[in-house]
Amino acid sequence: MKKIKNVAIIAHVDHGKTSLVDEILKYTGTFRENENVEALSMDSNAIERERGITILAKTTAVFYNDYRINILDTPGHADFGGEVERIMKMVDGVLLVVDAYEGPMPQTKFVLKKALEAGCKPIVVINKVDKPTSRVKEVVDEVLELFMELGANNDQLDFKVVYASAMNGTSSLDPNPSTQEKSFKCLLDLILSEIKDPSGDENAPFQFQPALLDYNDYVGRIAIGRIFNGKVKVGQMVNCLRLDGSEKQFRVQKLFGYVGLKRLEVEDAEAGDIVAIAGLEDIEVGETITEVGNHERLPILHIDEPTLQMTFGVNSSPFSGQDGKILTSRKIGERLYKETQRDVSLKVEPLDSESFKVLGRGELHLSILIENMLREGFELEVSKPRVIIKEIDGVKCEPYEDLQIEIEEEYMGAVIEELSARGAILDNMTHIGNVLKISYTIPSRGLIGFATNFMTLTKGYGIMNHVFKEYLPCTDINIGERKLGVLVASEQGKATAYSLGALEDRGVMFIEPNDEVYEGMIVGECNKNNDLAVNVVKGKELTNTRSAHADKTVVLKKARPITLEYALDYINQDELVEATPHHLRMRKKILNTEERKKFDARK
């Protein structure tokens, strides 16, 4: 077999995985000297660059000391944890990246648990050791405690530690920052010495299992995975052992390998290689691709079930078609089903001729899908996310999550009170200087809308992270709904400063003067717990009689900015978000004021 090492980089969000891959690519000379390479080169998606997070798992490969090192950069956010779990079957070792100040976080625990269960050998990288707030010794101890808590075996507990600063391109085996060298030789040497070679027999019958999916308009679905045994070449007839027990033969149309940031066509590949295969239009994650005549299956990969659902529908507002180019339910449906070709954690079900039920792993997962659609010119209306209720052994159960927050002591009372009202159960509380690190178990619906409140309660200084834990019996606490009412426009037209000035004492506005509004559109937050229909288009009555007093200039408070995540968190079940390429509007499902009053009276 060729000299190959397969390794994944795992960590909590923003602990420096992608920056570390950047430096490894540079150090190994993967880029030409005159090649223009952007920072965070593995984050190829525009939204990934803007938000500074990895959304899609990506494969790269570098050459070092005659070895080909296949590296998988994984997402750090809980909503994309399903990809991390499947990737563990493709690799023999992991680089666990941990922030030198924050230490292990909820997602660190989740991804490490999956790696240890898969039998991967870990190498720990303590990143950002150059920060003045770093606490290297304590973090290493916390990592060791986490390994023991997760039941690591003796070989896994005997992990090596590299101390690095990915931003500066330095690393060392010594925790002292002064020993840092402008090199990643020590890390790459450890990968060669600590991570075992991939198992498999190149002379055995061919076996390949997809762990990730991609999609290309020319060749259709592309399956990315590892060859466990045997060899394969372009044009070869192979057999797909389907998840439902059936079999289907197909010809390998394209075979892709990876070098640096490029996916290159190759003619053949063998056991241990991580490759992408095209040729079967409906190939699924977890199926086994073998030689014709071989019926031996690989263990089926587990795919995390969705925990949230939303309704995507045709934009039915009076402003429909003014901004976007793609409006019809047929086009929206095609785009959603196309996304399921690439994202196995996403499920789409038609509700009626105008709308679809979309099931995903979390608010971020679904909001990024909406954001991508808006950038492509779609217009649509979406409902508030709702958790998916399951019946387990005759008991109704809902998803719960591990929540970890970091706050200063002065905000502790308000945050604990808010979380208690949302059904959270306190698990642990520790002090790090003046900062409290608190762990909770909380229903997923208790987190809907909490992020905005949390930032308000902590004046922007709080840090929160959460990850799916398990399904538990439903709590009867009424959570997930907004407590305050809203100001709803009763007329269509352009908002005027005169009207908005008169309404300022009724609440906080979401619109500015001259913004177009329509009846039923939410224009502000009421300072009471009931909804209020207001006229925001009324202008000052003009006469030819001179006023005895000089007109006062209307000075308005700044409108509250609305983002997609904020809008999805904010609305109640009787409201919708109208999303177009350049506008976000919140509205009532029933636009007519009188009809809405009649409906509320009947409830």
Helices and strands as residue ranges (DSSP letters): E 4-11, H 17-27, H 46-51, E 58-64, E 67-73, G 78-80, H 81-87, E 93-99, H 106-117, E 121-127, H 136-149, H 154-157, E 160-165, E 170-172, G 177-179, H 185-194, E 207-216, E 220-229, E 231-233, E 237-241, E 247-251, E 254-259, E 262-265, E 268-270, E 274-278, E 288-291, E 308-313, H 329-342, E 347-350, E 355-360, H 363-375, E 380-383, E 386-387, E 390-392, E 395-408, G 409-411, H 412-421, E 425-432, E 435-443, H 444-447, H 450-457, E 463-473, E 486-489, E 493-494, H 497-503, G 504-506, E 507-509, E 516-517, E 522-526, E 532-534, H 564-570, E 575-579, E 584-588, H 593-602
